[in-house]
C-alpha cells in the first residue's frame, strides 16, 4: 500500500509517506485506540464502506461543530483525533464506520470542505451526550439540532467455517474484477485493495460494485457478519 501510494502521488516522497501513515491509522487503528466518545455525522443518504474516500461540504452548525471538534479547532483540552462516527441514523444499534478527516479547507462563507476516509465498521452503543449548538454571531431563532456524541463498539465478521475457502473465493472475486476493470483505473474514491484480509477485501469489493446512492444494499452488507455471504454476493 505504501509503494502504491508513493507511485501515484504527485508530491514528494516524505509527504506521500506521511499521508500513507495517516491512511493506515484510519483504516487499521491499533486495538483499544477507539475514543470513548466521538461526534456523529448522521447522513442517511451516504453510507461509506471501509476504505472509501469522500468529500463533504459542511454548512449545518452542528456539523461545523463536528469539524471543529475533530480537528481540534474548538479550543478543547484534548488533542485533536481527526475521527468521527459516520452513521446512517442516530438510533442505538446503527452500524456505520469510524471515519477520519484527512484534509480540510475553510471557505470564506463559513462552510468547511473535508476529505474523509472511512475506517473500520462500528455499531452505535449509546448516545454519550448532546452538544448544544448556537447560530453564528448569536443570532436568534428556534433551537438548532444538537451535535450528537456517541459511544461505539467495533464490528467484525464471525469466524468462517473454512478460512482457506474464503481466501480462495476472495482472490477469485478480485481476479474477475481485474478482468473487467484494470485495478489502476478504479475511481480515486476507492482505496488500495486489502489483499491480506478476506473480510476487508469483501467490503472493499462491495464498495467498488455498489452505487454510491444504493444505501439499502450498502447498509445491508455493512451490517452483514459473514465474509462468505458477502463474497458470494459479489
C-alpha positions in Angstrom: 0.0 0.0 0.0 2.9 2.4 0.8 4.6 1.8 -2.5 1.3 2.2 -4.5 0.6 5.4 -2.7 4.0 6.9 -3.4 3.9 5.9 -7.1 0.6 7.6 -7.8 1.4 10.6 -5.7 2.4 13.9 -7.3 4.1 15.2 -4.1 7.5 14.4 -2.7 8.1 11.0 -1.1 8.1 12.1 2.6 4.8 13.8 2.2 3.4 10.7 0.5 4.7 8.5 3.3 3.1 10.8 5.9 -0.2 10.7 4.0 0.1 6.9 3.8 0.7 6.7 7.5 -2.4 8.7 8.2 -4.4 6.5 5.9 -3.1 3.3 7.6 -4.1 4.7 11.1 -7.5 5.5 9.7 -8.0 2.1 8.1 -6.3 -0.1 10.8 -6.3 1.7 14.1 -4.5 -0.1 17.0 -6.7 -2.3 19.2 -8.2 -0.3 22.0 -7.5 3.1 20.4 -11.1 4.0 19.7 -12.1 7.0 21.8 -14.8 6.6 24.4 -16.9 9.1 22.5 -16.9 10.5 19.0 -19.1 13.2 17.4 -21.6 11.7 14.9 -22.2 12.7 11.3 -25.7 11.3 10.6 -26.1 11.0 6.9 -28.8 8.6 5.7 -28.1 9.4 2.0 -24.4 8.4 2.1 -23.2 5.2 3.6 -19.4 4.8 3.5 -17.8 1.3 3.4 -14.4 0.8 4.9 -11.6 2.1 2.7 -13.8 4.6 0.8 -12.9 8.3 0.4 -15.5 11.1 0.1 -15.6 14.9 0.1 -18.3 16.8 2.0 -19.1 20.5 2.3 -20.3 21.1 5.9 -22.7 24.0 6.5 -25.1 22.9 9.2 -23.9 24.5 12.6 -23.9 21.1 14.3 -21.6 19.6 11.6 -19.4 22.7 11.6 -19.0 22.0 15.3 -18.2 18.4 14.5 -15.3 19.5 12.2 -14.0 21.9 14.9 -14.1 19.1 17.5 -12.4 16.5 15.3 -9.8 18.9 14.0 -9.1 20.5 17.4 -10.3 23.9 16.4 -12.7 24.3 19.3 -10.1 25.1 21.9 -10.7 21.9 23.8 -8.1 20.5 26.1 -8.0 17.0 24.4 -5.6 16.7 21.5 -7.4 16.5 18.1 -8.2 13.0 17.0 -9.5 13.7 13.5 -12.1 10.9 13.7 -15.9 10.9 13.8 -18.7 8.4 13.6 -20.2 8.2 10.1 -23.7 6.7 10.6 -26.9 6.2 8.6 -29.1 7.1 11.6 -28.9 8.1 15.2 -30.6 5.1 16.8 -28.8 2.6 19.1 -27.6 -0.4 17.1 -27.0 1.6 13.9 -23.9 0.4 12.0 -21.5 2.8 10.2 -17.8 3.5 10.1 -15.2 5.3 12.1 -14.2 8.0 9.5 -11.1 10.2 9.6 -10.7 13.7 8.2 -7.6 13.6 6.0 -7.7 17.3 5.0 -10.0 20.3 5.2 -10.5 23.8 3.8 -12.4 26.6 5.5 -14.3 28.7 3.0 -15.0 32.5 3.2 -18.7 31.9 3.8 -18.1 29.8 6.9 -18.5 26.5 5.3 -15.9 23.8 5.7 -14.9 21.3 3.0 -13.5 18.0 4.3 -12.0 15.0 2.6 -12.6 11.8 4.7 -11.5 8.2 4.7 -13.8 5.6 6.1 -12.1 3.2 8.5 -13.4 0.2 10.5 -17.0 -0.7 11.0 -18.6 0.2 14.3 -22.0 -0.1 16.0 -23.7 2.7 17.9 -23.9 1.6 21.5 -25.5 4.7 23.1 -25.6 8.5 22.9 -23.0 9.8 25.3 -24.0 13.4 25.2 -25.8 16.1 23.1 -23.8 19.2 22.5 -25.8 22.4 22.2 -25.1 24.3 19.0 -25.5 28.1 18.6 -26.1 30.2 15.5 -23.1 32.2 14.1 -23.0 35.6 15.7 -25.5 34.7 18.4 -28.5 35.2 16.0 -31.9 34.4 17.5 -34.4 31.8 16.3 -35.6 28.4 17.3 -33.1 25.9 18.9 -30.8 24.2 16.4 -30.4 20.4 16.3 -27.6 19.4 18.7 -24.4 17.6 17.8 -24.7 14.0 18.9 -21.7 12.4 20.6 -21.8 8.6 20.6 -20.1 5.6 22.2 -19.2 2.9 19.6 -18.1 -0.7 19.5 -16.1 -2.1 16.6 -17.7 -4.7 14.4 -16.1 -7.7 12.8 -17.3 -10.8 10.9 -17.9 -14.1 12.7 -15.2 -16.7 12.1 -16.0 -18.7 9.0 -16.1 -22.5 8.8 -13.4 -22.6 6.2 -10.9 -19.7 6.2 -8.9 -21.1 3.3 -12.0 -21.4 1.1 -13.0 -17.8 2.0 -9.5 -16.6 1.0 -9.7 -18.5 -2.3 -13.1 -17.0 -3.1 -11.8 -13.5 -2.3 -8.9 -14.0 -4.7 -11.3 -15.3 -7.4 -13.6 -12.2 -7.0 -10.6 -9.8 -7.2 -9.3 -11.6 -10.3 -12.7 -11.4 -12.0 -12.9 -7.7 -11.2 -9.5 -7.1 -12.6 -10.5 -8.7 -15.9 -13.5 -6.3 -16.2 -11.7 -3.2 -14.9 -8.0 -2.8 -14.5 -7.3 -2.0 -10.9 -5.3 1.1 -11.7 -8.3 2.5 -13.5 -10.7 2.3 -10.5 -12.1 5.6 -9.2 -9.9 7.7 -6.9 -12.5 7.3 -4.1 -11.5 3.6 -3.9 -8.5 2.8 -1.7 -5.9 0.1 -2.4 -7.5 -3.4 -2.2 -6.7 -5.0 1.2 -5.3 -8.3 -0.2 -4.4 -10.0 3.1 -7.9 -10.0 4.7 -10.9 -11.7 3.0 -13.2 -9.8 5.3 -11.8 -6.4 4.4 -11.5 -7.4 0.8 -15.2 -8.4 0.7 -16.1 -5.0 2.0 -13.8 -3.3 -0.5 -15.4 -5.2 -3.4 -18.8 -4.1 -2.2 -17.6 -0.5 -2.3 -16.5 -1.0 -5.9 -19.6 -2.6 -7.3 -22.4 -0.9 -5.3 -23.6 2.5 -6.5 -23.0 5.4 -4.0 -26.7 6.1 -3.8 -27.7 2.4 -3.1 -27.8 3.0 0.6 -30.1 0.0 1.3 -27.6 -2.5 -0.1 -24.6 -0.7 1.4 -26.1 -0.8 4.9 -27.1 -4.4 4.4 -23.6 -5.6 3.6 -22.0 -3.3 6.1 -24.1 -5.0 8.8 -23.5 -8.5 7.5 -21.1 -10.5 9.7 -20.4 -13.4 7.2 -17.4 -12.9 4.9 -18.6 -15.8 2.8 -22.1 -14.4 2.2 -20.6 -11.0 1.2 -18.2 -12.7 -1.2 -21.0 -14.8 -2.7 -23.0 -11.7 -3.3 -20.0 -10.1 -5.1 
